[in-house]
Amino acid sequence: MLSALKESASRRATKAHLELRVSNHSAKRLYEKLGFSVVGVRERYYPDNQEDAIVMWMDNMRASDYQKRLSLLQREHQIG
């Protein structure tokens, strides 16, 4: 995910969004660590069990402080 966000920013993307199951707490924590914020809920989004989806956005991908944050996380986890 770190590599994808850095690559997206290098290709001039400025925003990213995603959806995840309400029950996926570990993914939510990861995405928050990566700078995403909860902006809404899609009720009964998943057809298999009618579970809600959390909608998360991040809109500062090209900001220098965000790029520093990603680089720090990459170093912490020895990624790329």
C-alpha positions as CSV (number, residue, x, y, z in Angstrom):
1,M,0.0,0.0,0.0
2,L,2.9,2.4,0.8
3,S,4.4,1.8,-2.6
4,A,1.1,2.2,-4.4
5,L,0.5,5.6,-2.6
6,K,4.0,6.9,-3.4
7,E,3.6,5.7,-7.0
8,S,0.2,7.4,-7.3
9,A,1.6,10.6,-6.0
10,S,4.5,10.5,-8.4
11,R,2.0,10.2,-11.2
12,R,0.3,13.4,-10.0
13,A,-2.6,11.9,-8.1
14,T,-3.7,14.1,-5.2
15,K,-6.5,12.0,-3.6
16,A,-7.3,8.4,-2.8
17,H,-10.4,6.7,-1.5
18,L,-11.3,3.2,-0.4
19,E,-14.1,1.2,1.2
20,L,-13.8,-1.5,3.8
21,R,-16.1,-3.6,5.9
22,V,-17.1,-2.1,9.2
23,S,-15.9,-5.3,10.9
24,N,-12.3,-4.9,9.5
25,H,-10.8,-3.1,12.4
26,S,-7.2,-3.9,11.6
27,A,-7.5,-2.5,8.0
28,K,-9.1,0.6,9.4
29,R,-6.2,1.2,11.7
30,L,-3.7,0.6,8.9
31,Y,-5.5,3.1,6.6
32,E,-5.7,5.7,9.4
33,K,-1.9,5.3,9.9
34,L,-1.5,5.9,6.2
35,G,-3.4,9.2,6.4
36,F,-7.0,8.1,5.4
37,S,-10.0,9.5,7.3
38,V,-13.5,8.2,7.6
39,V,-15.9,10.3,5.6
40,G,-19.0,8.1,5.6
41,V,-20.7,4.7,5.7
42,R,-22.5,2.9,2.9
43,E,-25.2,0.9,4.5
44,R,-25.7,-2.7,3.6
45,Y,-22.9,-2.4,1.0
46,Y,-21.7,-6.0,0.8
47,P,-24.2,-8.3,-0.8
48,D,-23.0,-11.5,0.9
49,N,-24.1,-10.4,4.4
50,Q,-25.5,-6.9,4.0
51,E,-22.6,-5.5,6.1
52,D,-22.0,-1.8,6.0
53,A,-18.9,-0.3,4.4
54,I,-16.7,2.5,5.8
55,V,-15.7,5.0,3.2
56,M,-12.3,6.6,3.7
57,W,-10.5,9.4,1.9
58,M,-7.1,10.9,1.8
59,D,-6.7,14.2,-0.1
60,N,-3.1,15.4,0.4
61,M,-1.0,12.8,-1.4
62,R,1.4,15.3,-2.9
63,A,1.9,17.4,0.1
64,S,5.5,17.3,1.3
65,D,4.6,16.5,4.9
66,Y,2.5,13.5,3.6
67,Q,5.4,12.3,1.4
68,K,7.7,12.5,4.5
69,R,5.2,10.5,6.5
70,L,5.2,7.7,3.8
71,S,9.0,7.7,3.6
72,L,9.1,7.3,7.4
73,L,6.7,4.4,7.3
74,Q,8.7,2.8,4.5
75,R,11.9,3.0,6.6
76,E,10.1,1.7,9.7
77,H,9.0,-1.3,7.8
78,Q,12.0,-1.6,5.5
79,I,9.9,-1.5,2.4
80,G,11.2,-0.5,-1.0
